[in-house]
Amino acid sequence: MNKIFEQVKSTVKYEYFFLSIIIILGFGVRLYKIDNPVADWHSWRQADTAAVSRNYVNEGINLFYPTYDDISSIQSGIDNPTGIRMVEFPVYNAFHSFVYKNFPVFNLEIWGRLLTAFISLLTAMVLFLLGKKHYSSKVGLLTSFFFLFIPFNIYFSRVILPDPLGVLFAVGGLYFFGINNFISVFFYAMAFLQKPYFGIFLIPIFPELLDFKKMKRNILFLLAVSVPLILWRFWTSMHPEGIPFYKWAFNGDRIRFHPAWFKWIFGERLGILILGVGGIVPFTVGIIRKLKNNFALLFLFSSLVYLVIVATANVRHDYYQIMIIPSISLILALGTSWLWKNNQKILLVISLITMFIIGWDRIKPFYQINHPELIEIGNIVDQILPKSAKIVIPYNGDTAFLYQTKRKGWPAVDDSIENIIKRGATHYVSLDLASLDTLNFSKRYKTLYKDDKFIILDLREEIKQ
């Protein structure tokens, strides 16, 4: 009995020792450019998320009334004077504002990135348990490893977005199903509140859900995970001005199953950006190897279903692939394990080195701040204009520039300037000094500030002709 106890004890120490190393190193790589301002890749989407958190800091947390800086009609087609934002249930923003207000050792942006990094470390731990539950401790460790060190996911698990939190909730629901269904219900429900797309994480447990002997329990389970989303969607429907256009995401440009869809999804994104070409080898082996447990294949199939359903958004925006990384990590873990056991070590090592080198080369530009002038000018605007100012700041509808000014406003001219002024606009800020709007407006309204980079006009003071 003592020998058995010691063996179990040593095994537990072994697997959790290596998991601890993976987690620590995974946190370390996420500190790369952790102090970046919200001006890197997908800054527009990060700015919208960070703006909700900032408003929570300034105005208090109200989970049922999140607001951001864009008060135009651009995102929903309806005038949005309060800037209400009805997308994901703002749990991430509540956490974000809470840690910033209570531990103000870092600025809001750094805290947002650190929060996402911490969420991703928790996800890696759950993935270890998930891999161990269905296969083995080694597969669980490898799954966590790939999740934390795929260059694509290193970047996207330290951005200011709610998606990584949704991934944590979804894999939590997946792991706890069959262990503690009450906890599983909670996690699945929270995942659906981030994005309904996380419903694809139910596919791996379909065999259990279709068990007729447990049908009553399973129906109650599905109802329980769906009710919070239904209630949230009912609430958001009462504020249509805060719901961005979304139907385009599914197949708005009819790209689904076209050659361009296959090229972008399986070639550019999965093949190069995520798997770095070399990762295709263990990934393919992980799919075709014989498995007694088909959980991994069902998990991967769920990701394929998601890519097919949300076709256009997955082609246009690479951050939509955040939610398929867990299944990819598990398949890579299975393929890596098989190659190692079958004396294909050289092929495996070459494949993984290639994967990480090419993957890093493709993802490294995402960290760059391509327009540092937005931060510089945003700070100047913040110093010059009163906090109550509402500004028209045309930047092709991109809210990243608006976010830097710490003001609410219009990221594009969505109406005549007279109507926008009636809607509350007080100032006009433009980087394009030669644009037709800037030239015309500068003849009509008082110039508060102008240099060779930008101009600020006071829309409250019209020049007498």
Order of alpha helices (4+ residues) and beta strands (2+ residues): alpha-alpha-alpha-alpha-alpha-alpha-alpha-alpha-alpha-alpha-alpha-alpha-alpha-alpha-alpha-alpha-alpha-alpha-beta-alpha-beta-alpha-beta-alpha-beta-beta
